[in-house]
């Protein structure tokens, strides 16, 4: 029997127990230490709660759209020609054109050059995408959205209205704006010679999809458009899932061929490779890639695509099965530390270390600027 205002009696009992624990801590002889401990716990809880509230507002209300529009205006002012210089990849009758949008995102225009038909992946900035469509002289017939976040779906409305026959594809589980054609795992979108398979990869969001362009029809490498699942030497945050969910999604990608080209949703290469060097400092493949990436970024050139074969050699989030990575991260979480980490636990620890590495990097930059002043 439920009590008024409570879904079950145990909630009332748990609440009273928690209140009693707080009172005991506060009146204990070591109350100062207890208060500091309690304050730390409450702050940690508050941060998580505030993040969940902010994330819900971003993804479920018009406030998220307003925030995206502000991002868009700032990026257009700061990078009138895009944040990076990109080069298209030409295959036998197929062209993949990266479009730099916002401050570090990529949209991708995939073109059947014979039929003059095009598909766009994650059109964040409809103005930049439309300029590329007009320059290429193609007809946009489909939008492929990896997930609902505005920095990947913000251009759906304008482009679908401008191109009357344009279909908007994505997962029905993700609340993608202006979705017209829902996709499930392994569904195929056909546009001219383009055969593009949707793969369900939840974790970043519940309905996240990646898109695999089959290379067989044009006798070239397959292309993976990974959204916020996988980056060069990194992976996306787990906003709507668990480490186990994200690991399963990454394993889906690991099942693809080594020559598959990786086209990620963001330009994070230099930062990600820096972190990979912290956890595997003697990884020569990472060192060689870092040198190349730094040369590219010195000239503001894009670092995509890489290949899945390359990613297997230096991306720590794809190397959770490697003993060398397990040893680098120290003893496991058990009482003795002898059991080691499960792959999901290793993935979670890598994510926490990555966040810490990013915070420390920001602190060093801030300290450096203050020193100069």
N, C-alpha and C positions, 0 to 999 in steps of 0.2 A: 504493500500500500504506500503510495507516494504522499509525502507531507506537503502542505501548502507552501508553494515557493521553492520546493526542492524536488528534484527528479527521483530521489531515493533517500532513505534514512541514513545510509552510510555517508552521504555527502555532508549531512549535518554533523555527524560524529567526527568526520575528518576535519571539518572546519573548527569545531571546538578543540580538537586535539592540537591543531596548528596554532590556534590562539594561545592555548596553555603553554605550548613550547616557546612561543615568543615571549610570554610573560616570565617564564623561568629564566630564559637567557638574559632578560633585561634586569632582573633583580639578583642575579647570581653575583658572587664576590668578584668574579672577573667580568663585571658588566661592561667595562670599556671595550675589552676584546670581543665580548659577545655582540655589542652594538656594532662594532666594525664588521664582524662576520655577517651579522644580519643585514647591515647596509649593503655589503657586497653582494649578498644573495638577492636582495630586493632590486638592486641596480641591474644585475644580470637579467633577472626576470623582466624588469621594466624595459630593458633594451629589446629583448625578444618580443615582448608584447607590442612595443611601439613599432618595431619592424613589421610585425604581422598586420597591424592596423594600417601602416603606410602602404604596404604591399597590396592590401585589399582595396584601398582607395585608388591606387594606381591602376589596378587591373579591372576593377568593377564599377568605377564611377567616372563621370566626366572630368574629374580633377586630373586623372591620368592623361587624358587627351590634352588638357591645357598645359600640363607639364611637358608633354611631347612637343606641342607647338612652340613652347619657349625654347626647348632644345634645338628645334629645327631653325628658328630665327637666329639663334646664336651661332650655330654651325655655318649657316649660309653667309653670315657676316664675317666670320673668322676664316672660313675656307671657301671662298667664292668659286674655286676650281676643284674643290674636293680635298680631303685630308691627305690623299696619297695619289701618286701617279701610277696608273694601272696599264697593263698590256693585255689585249685580248688573246685568247688561244684559238687557233684555227685548226680544224680537223677536216676530214673529207666531207664537205657540205654542212658542217656544223661549226658555229662560232660561240664561244663563251666570253662574254664581256663583263668584267667586274666594274661596278659603279660605286665609287666612294661616296658615302652619305653620312650625315650627322658628323660626330667628332671622330668616330672610329669604326662605324658600321660599313658593311658591304651589302649591296644588292647585286643581283646577277641577271643579265639579259642573255638568254639562251636562244640562239637563232638557227632555224633551218634556212640556210642561205639560198637554196634553190627555190623553195616555196615562198620565201620572204615572210615567214611566220615566226613569231617570237613568244617566248614565255619569260616572265620575270619572277625571280625568287626574292621574297621579302622586300617589297618596294617601300622603304622607309620614307624617302623623299620623292613624291610624285613629280616634282618639277625636274629633278635631275634625271629620273627615269624617262620622263617624256622627252627630254632633250636628246637622250641616247637613242630612243625609238625613232625620232625624226631624223637624226644624223644617219642612222643605219637604213632608213627607208623601209621599215618593216611594219607588219600589222600585228599588234599585241592581241593574243587570243586567250591567254591564261595567266593568272597570278597564282603562284605556289607559295603559301604562307607556312613557315615552319612552326610558328606559335603566335600567341595572342599579344605579346608585349608590343607596345606602341612603336618602339624603335625597329620593329620588324613588320608591322601591319599598318602603320600610319597612312600609307598611300593607297590603301585598298579602295577607299571611297572615291577619291578623285579620278583614279585611273579607270575603275570599272564604269564610272559615269561617262568618261571621255571616250572610251572604247566600248561601244554598245554590245558587241558580241563577246566581250571578255568575261571569262568565268573565273571565279575566285575559289580556289581549292584549299583545303586544310582539314584539321581534325574537328569533328563535331563536339568533342569533349573540351575544347579549349576556348570557346567563346570568341572566335576570330571575327572581327568586324567585317560585315558585308559578305559573309561566306555564302556561296551559292551551290557549291558542289562538295559535300562532305566526303572525306577519304578515310579508309581504314587501312590497317597494316597489309602491305603487299599489293594494294590497288595500283593500277598503272594508268597514267595519263598519256595519251597519244596525241602529238601535234606534228603533222608531217612525218619527217623521219625520226623525230624525237620520241623516244620511249622512256618515260620517267616513272620510276617506281617509288611509292611512298613507304617508308619504314617507320613503324611506331617506336619512338625512343623517349618514353616518359622519364621524368626526373626534374628537369629544369622547370617544365610545366607538366601538368597531367596529360595533356594531349599533344606534346611536342612530336613533330614529324621531321625526319630528314628525307631528302630526295636524291635518288640515285639515277643518273642519266646513263642508260645502257650504251656502252661503246661499240657493241657488235654491229648495229645497223650502219655505222659510219667507219667501221674498222679502226677504231682508236681506243684510247683508254676510257674507262668509265669515269664519271665525275660524281663526287658526293658533295651535295650542298647541305652543310651540317648545322646551319642555324647556330643555336647556342648550346648544342650538345658537345661539340669537339672543336677545338682551336689548334693552331700550330703550337705544339708542346703544352697544351692545356685542355681543360674541359669546363663546361658551364657550372654554375651554382645549382644546387638542388633546392629549388624553391617549393616544389609541390611533390615531394616524394622522399624516399629514404636513400641511404647510400647503396643499399641492395638494388633498389630500382635503377639508380644511375649506373651501377656496375653492369646490370643486365643490358641496359641500352648501349653502353660502350662495347660490350661483348658482341652485340649485333653488328656494330661497325667493324670490329676485329675480324669478323667472319668474311669480310670482303677482300679482294685481291690486293697484293702489295702495290701494283701499278695504278690503283685507283687514285685519281687526283682529288685532293681535299680542298674545297672552297668554303672557308669558315665565314661566320657572320660578323666577325670583328677582327680588327688589326691589333692583336695582342702579342705578336710574336716575340719581340725583344724582352718584354716584361716576363713572359712565360719561360723563355729559355734561361733568363737570369735565375728564376726560381729553380728550374731543373738543375742548374749548376750547383745550387746549394745542397740538394739531396743526392746528386750523383756528380761530384766534382771531377771525377776521372773519366767521365763518359766522352770519348773522343768524337763520336758522331754529333753529340750536342755542341761540343766546342767548334767543330767545323761549321755547323749550321749557324751558330751564334755569330761567327765572323762574317758569314755571308749576309745574315740579316742586318747586322750593324752597317755594313756597306750599303745595303739597300735603303735603310732608314736615314742614313746621312744625306741621301739624295731624295728623300721622301718618296721612295718607290715602294710599291706594294710588295708584300712577302708571300702572297698566295699565287698559285697553289703550292702545297707540298704534296707528298704522296703518303699513303697509309704505310708503305714500307719504311719510309723515313720516320714517320711518327712512332712506329713500333720500336725504333732504335733509341729515341731520346725523350719521348713524351712520358713523364712519370705516371700519368693517370691511365696510360695504356700498358704499364709495366708492373701492375700490382701482383703479377704471378712471378716476378723475377726475385730470386734469392738476394741478389746484390742490393736491391732496393729495400727489402725487408731488413737486411743487416744494417743498412745506412740509417734506418729510422729507429734503431735500438730495440730494447726488449719489448715483448708484447704486453698487452694490457692485463694479463692474468696476475695472480698473487706472486708467482715466481718469475713471470716474464719468459718462461721457457717455452710456452705454447706458441709464441709468435702471434702475428695478426692474421685474421681472416682477410680475404681480399677486400671485403666491404669496409672493415675496420681500417685497413691501410688506406683506402680511398678517402675515408673520412679524416684520417690524420693528415694526409697530404693536403686536403682542403683547408684544414685549420692552420697548418704551417704556411700555406700559400697566403692566407689572409694576414697572418702575422708578418710575413715577409713584406707584404705590400704596405702595411702600417709602418713598419720600421723604415722602409724606403721613403715614405712620405715625411716621416719625422726627420730623417737625414737631410732631405731637400729643404725642409722648413728651417732646420738649424743652420744649414749652409747659407740660405738667404739672409737670415738674421745676422750671421757673422759678417756678410758682405756689407750690410747696412751699417 
